[in-house]
């Protein structure tokens, strides 16, 4: 049981901001790597916290104290991400014609390269690699968040890293 869980169980409104401060950057950067878009990652991060707050507000304090908060939040975020990708694939693609403003691209070139590399992985490999090496979750936490056995998660991380290495070797 985490001190954060105890604080949430005692005063959800007063302590939820600390959860957002603590977990927000991890969720955002993990989702950013998974979906490839800064704007979409912001929206998904915000929606994750909205759904988490709504869920927690309906839980008994004892249940809140027992939640493994990080994997639980990632389960919400990943489900939202999967639904978002599925819904996005069903929408028509609009092409926006823009005029060059001379503004600097907010995403550095390296970010675009990593987005391309990560797009080469299967969904399960990308999720596992990002959660392990961008977010820093343990194999057990990833297993809990994704609902996949630990051995499968380990294999996804291993295969995903091998595929990334291969992609980087081809680039050189």
One Martini backbone bead per residue (centre of mass of N, CA, C, O) as a GRO file, in nm:
protein
  172
    1UNK     BB    1   0.098   0.036   0.022
    2UNK     BB    2   0.046   0.368  -0.047
    3UNK     BB    3   0.044   0.694   0.048
    4UNK     BB    4  -0.134   0.785  -0.190
    5UNK     BB    5  -0.372   0.597  -0.127
    6UNK     BB    6  -0.437   0.706   0.151
    7UNK     BB    7  -0.492   0.995   0.062
    8UNK     BB    8  -0.723   0.924  -0.133
    9UNK     BB    9  -0.907   0.782   0.077
   10UNK     BB   10  -0.934   1.045   0.261
   11UNK     BB   11  -0.872   1.277   0.002
   12UNK     BB   12  -0.943   1.304  -0.311
   13UNK     BB   13  -0.952   1.610  -0.379
   14UNK     BB   14  -0.676   1.690  -0.226
   15UNK     BB   15  -0.483   1.441  -0.376
   16UNK     BB   16  -0.512   1.421  -0.692
   17UNK     BB   17  -0.302   1.631  -0.785
   18UNK     BB   18  -0.055   1.456  -0.702
   19UNK     BB   19  -0.105   1.238  -0.912
   20UNK     BB   20  -0.079   1.416  -1.158
   21UNK     BB   21   0.208   1.517  -1.099
   22UNK     BB   22   0.342   1.229  -1.084
   23UNK     BB   23   0.197   1.083  -1.356
   24UNK     BB   24   0.169   1.272  -1.603
   25UNK     BB   25   0.446   1.255  -1.750
   26UNK     BB   26   0.445   0.950  -1.795
   27UNK     BB   27   0.186   0.931  -1.955
   28UNK     BB   28   0.249   1.126  -2.178
   29UNK     BB   29   0.519   0.999  -2.289
   30UNK     BB   30   0.405   0.722  -2.340
   31UNK     BB   31   0.172   0.811  -2.530
   32UNK     BB   32   0.347   0.959  -2.733
   33UNK     BB   33   0.497   0.697  -2.827
   34UNK     BB   34   0.237   0.533  -2.904
   35UNK     BB   35   0.081   0.763  -3.098
   36UNK     BB   36   0.272   1.014  -3.223
   37UNK     BB   37   0.117   1.254  -3.054
   38UNK     BB   38   0.099   1.530  -2.870
   39UNK     BB   39  -0.205   1.598  -2.868
   40UNK     BB   40  -0.315   1.311  -2.811
   41UNK     BB   41  -0.161   1.270  -2.545
   42UNK     BB   42  -0.297   1.496  -2.392
   43UNK     BB   43  -0.588   1.391  -2.418
   44UNK     BB   44  -0.538   1.108  -2.293
   45UNK     BB   45  -0.433   1.202  -2.021
   46UNK     BB   46  -0.679   1.360  -1.934
   47UNK     BB   47  -0.884   1.124  -1.963
   48UNK     BB   48  -0.753   0.939  -1.758
   49UNK     BB   49  -0.801   1.126  -1.509
   50UNK     BB   50  -1.102   1.148  -1.530
   51UNK     BB   51  -1.165   0.844  -1.505
   52UNK     BB   52  -1.019   0.796  -1.240
   53UNK     BB   53  -1.178   0.990  -1.065
   54UNK     BB   54  -1.456   0.870  -1.111
   55UNK     BB   55  -1.390   0.593  -1.002
   56UNK     BB   56  -1.282   0.673  -0.717
   57UNK     BB   57  -1.552   0.816  -0.624
   58UNK     BB   58  -1.693   0.508  -0.613
   59UNK     BB   59  -1.503   0.416  -0.397
   60UNK     BB   60  -1.385   0.268  -0.140
   61UNK     BB   61  -1.126   0.323   0.066
   62UNK     BB   62  -1.013   0.029   0.067
   63UNK     BB   63  -0.986   0.005  -0.240
   64UNK     BB   64  -0.790   0.241  -0.284
   65UNK     BB   65  -0.557   0.125  -0.103
   66UNK     BB   66  -0.524  -0.148  -0.302
   67UNK     BB   67  -0.430  -0.005  -0.540
   68UNK     BB   68  -0.229  -0.017  -0.826
   69UNK     BB   69  -0.190   0.278  -0.954
   70UNK     BB   70  -0.006   0.266  -1.204
   71UNK     BB   71  -0.135   0.021  -1.357
   72UNK     BB   72  -0.422   0.134  -1.351
   73UNK     BB   73  -0.369   0.389  -1.519
   74UNK     BB   74  -0.250   0.232  -1.765
   75UNK     BB   75  -0.503   0.079  -1.834
   76UNK     BB   76  -0.668   0.322  -1.908
   77UNK     BB   77  -0.475   0.447  -2.118
   78UNK     BB   78  -0.463   0.199  -2.312
   79UNK     BB   79  -0.760   0.180  -2.374
   80UNK     BB   80  -0.785   0.461  -2.492
   81UNK     BB   81  -0.570   0.424  -2.711
   82UNK     BB   82  -0.703   0.190  -2.862
   83UNK     BB   83  -0.970   0.336  -2.922
   84UNK     BB   84  -0.843   0.572  -3.075
   85UNK     BB   85  -0.714   0.411  -3.303
   86UNK     BB   86  -0.971   0.277  -3.401
   87UNK     BB   87  -1.132   0.539  -3.456
   88UNK     BB   88  -0.925   0.673  -3.646
   89UNK     BB   89  -0.944   0.445  -3.870
   90UNK     BB   90  -1.261   0.529  -3.933
   91UNK     BB   91  -1.177   0.797  -4.025
   92UNK     BB   92  -1.141   1.042  -4.216
   93UNK     BB   93  -0.900   1.204  -4.408
   94UNK     BB   94  -0.765   1.518  -4.362
   95UNK     BB   95  -0.645   1.786  -4.557
   96UNK     BB   96  -0.421   2.042  -4.467
   97UNK     BB   97  -0.360   2.349  -4.583
   98UNK     BB   98  -0.052   2.522  -4.559
   99UNK     BB   99   0.136   2.791  -4.454
  100UNK     BB  100   0.438   2.902  -4.432
  101UNK     BB  101   0.571   3.047  -4.118
  102UNK     BB  102   0.861   2.961  -3.988
  103UNK     BB  103   0.809   2.770  -3.781
  104UNK     BB  104   0.910   2.566  -3.544
  105UNK     BB  105   0.938   2.250  -3.475
  106UNK     BB  106   0.840   2.095  -3.178
  107UNK     BB  107   0.961   1.835  -3.307
  108UNK     BB  108   1.222   1.674  -3.320
  109UNK     BB  109   1.376   1.465  -3.530
  110UNK     BB  110   1.414   1.232  -3.329
  111UNK     BB  111   1.116   1.192  -3.269
  112UNK     BB  112   1.038   1.101  -3.552
  113UNK     BB  113   1.222   0.856  -3.559
  114UNK     BB  114   1.089   0.709  -3.319
  115UNK     BB  115   0.811   0.690  -3.437
  116UNK     BB  116   0.894   0.512  -3.676
  117UNK     BB  117   1.017   0.281  -3.518
  118UNK     BB  118   0.768   0.214  -3.335
  119UNK     BB  119   0.578   0.151  -3.585
  120UNK     BB  120   0.721  -0.137  -3.643
  121UNK     BB  121   0.576  -0.240  -3.414
  122UNK     BB  122   0.386  -0.397  -3.235
  123UNK     BB  123   0.164  -0.318  -3.008
  124UNK     BB  124   0.280  -0.493  -2.777
  125UNK     BB  125   0.575  -0.403  -2.811
  126UNK     BB  126   0.538  -0.101  -2.778
  127UNK     BB  127   0.411  -0.102  -2.502
  128UNK     BB  128   0.639  -0.254  -2.353
  129UNK     BB  129   0.878  -0.067  -2.423
  130UNK     BB  130   0.762   0.197  -2.318
  131UNK     BB  131   0.695   0.108  -2.027
  132UNK     BB  132   0.992   0.020  -1.963
  133UNK     BB  133   1.186   0.267  -2.111
  134UNK     BB  134   1.011   0.532  -2.058
  135UNK     BB  135   0.851   0.486  -1.782
  136UNK     BB  136   0.969   0.238  -1.581
  137UNK     BB  137   0.838  -0.029  -1.564
  138UNK     BB  138   0.767  -0.321  -1.458
  139UNK     BB  139   0.679  -0.627  -1.553
  140UNK     BB  140   0.446  -0.655  -1.351
  141UNK     BB  141   0.307  -0.386  -1.422
  142UNK     BB  142   0.263  -0.446  -1.719
  143UNK     BB  143   0.097  -0.699  -1.680
  144UNK     BB  144  -0.131  -0.557  -1.529
  145UNK     BB  145  -0.198  -0.332  -1.744
  146UNK     BB  146  -0.234  -0.551  -2.000
  147UNK     BB  147  -0.305  -0.863  -1.924
  148UNK     BB  148  -0.025  -1.001  -1.941
  149UNK     BB  149   0.204  -1.212  -1.915
  150UNK     BB  150   0.524  -1.187  -1.811
  151UNK     BB  151   0.657  -1.356  -2.036
  152UNK     BB  152   0.528  -1.195  -2.268
  153UNK     BB  153   0.645  -0.922  -2.195
  154UNK     BB  154   0.940  -1.000  -2.219
  155UNK     BB  155   0.920  -1.080  -2.518
  156UNK     BB  156   0.823  -0.804  -2.622
  157UNK     BB  157   1.069  -0.647  -2.535
  158UNK     BB  158   1.284  -0.811  -2.679
  159UNK     BB  159   1.167  -0.795  -2.970
  160UNK     BB  160   1.145  -0.487  -2.984
  161UNK     BB  161   1.447  -0.423  -2.944
  162UNK     BB  162   1.547  -0.585  -3.186
  163UNK     BB  163   1.388  -0.421  -3.397
  164UNK     BB  164   1.516  -0.148  -3.332
  165UNK     BB  165   1.807  -0.224  -3.390
  166UNK     BB  166   1.759  -0.300  -3.683
  167UNK     BB  167   1.652  -0.023  -3.777
  168UNK     BB  168   1.913   0.136  -3.697
  169UNK     BB  169   2.109  -0.019  -3.882
  170UNK     BB  170   1.969   0.061  -4.150
  171UNK     BB  171   2.012   0.376  -4.114
  172UNK     BB  172   2.342   0.365  -4.128
   0.00000   0.00000   0.00000
